[in-house]
Amino acid sequence: MPALNTTNGPLISVILPYYNPMFKLFIEAIESLLSQSYKKWECIIINDGSRVESKNALEEYITSLNDKRFLVLHLDKNSGPSVARNHGIKNAKGEVFTFLDADDLLFPWLYSETIKNLNKNPECLIFSGPYLYYTRFGGIKNICSFKHAYDLLEGKETPNALLEQIKESKHHMFPQLFIRKSAISRIKFDAALSIGEDDDLRFQIMDNEELINKTEISTVPGYIYRIYSSPSRLSYRYDLRFGAIEKIKSKYNLKSSLATRTITSWEKNVDHWRLTKVLDNYMKNNSVIIYLKGAFSVSKTIKDKLKSIKTLITTLITWRVLLPVFAVDLRYLLFISGKLGNKYSKFKKIYLEYLQTCSDDETLYYAKKTYNRIF
């Protein structure tokens, strides 16, 4: 990825909700934004009712940067990431919109490469690309993604073919989004969702025929979703997770809907959707015996009965022990099982090659800092 230091092109509005984050991770997220070789962006930070000390730290840090590209907005009370993002979008001036969480990272070439692609595809309204998932586990650093994402990034699968698979409900849209202004006005984050709001936004796109038909799949790797253990993360609240899934399912109930067909596929194949369904059946009676009686009544073979017991045990350990007690992120299990391949060495090499081509002192400074944090 050669460095491209430029301010020519559309203004990118980066929407970043802020609610009492681990401040060290927030600074690292901002510095990865400052590492972007494409410089024509604004960052709208929406303080979603954070504690006074967290709010003050935010204001002091952004003031210290002395960078007019940052705008901090304050909400009077904590209203959730959907409300925060919608407020940020409303106050943004950009021609292209994208999102950054306060604890994630960006590779420095992400914006420049994406703008190149947008300029080549003026009819395209949305670029959708894969996340890379980063964690340190047992002293081992991982940069991982799912097989179909790797196939795309490594040229084994074409963007058009993958988009067709999405339209056939074989895959969900990728979570990394760049959305033109003309499209962002037609979708909105659901204020009723405190988690899963990004899934829902993509379902909205999938259910809008014009938007999905003017979506392109991006082959640019660059958004680093950091997986780490912290009891404060909303994603560990199984009640919120289940509630979000039920709300999303209730919104998309037409059998012909692409979103509905994709959700049906998720319920069969995506662990946190499949297991929350089991958890709900258990919690309705809060009894292992009653749950197993119900499961056994529809299980015809001993093998099916044993599978029901195994599924319940897995579910209870996951949602009642690993998450609330130990705050273990479920995706660690994917790393351990080997379901997600580790491409750490490959991306380290790509990043080092990028640094050799970067000539702008400021972006190079921040790009090196981000490199040291990841690798």
Buried (B, 14 or more C-beta within 10 A) or exposed (E): BEBBBBEEBBBBBBBBBBBBBBBEBBBBBBBBBBBBBBBBBBBBBBBBBBEEEBBEBBBEBBEEEEEEBBBBBBBEEBBBBBBBBBBBBEBBEBBBBBBBBBBBBBBBBBBBBBBBBBEEEEEBBBBBBBBBBBBEBEEEBBBBBBEBBBBBBEEEBEBEEBBEBBBEBEBBBBBBBBBBBEBBEEBBBBBBBBBBBBBBBBBBBBBBEEBBEBBBBBBBBBBBBBBBBEEEBBBBBBEBBBBBBEBBBEBBEEEEBBBBBBBBBBBEEBBBBBBBBBBBBBBEEEEEEEBBEBBEEEBEEEEEBEEBBEBBEBBBEBBEEBBBEEBBBBBBBBBEEEEBBBBBEBBBEBBEEBEEBBEBEEBBEBBBBBBEBBB
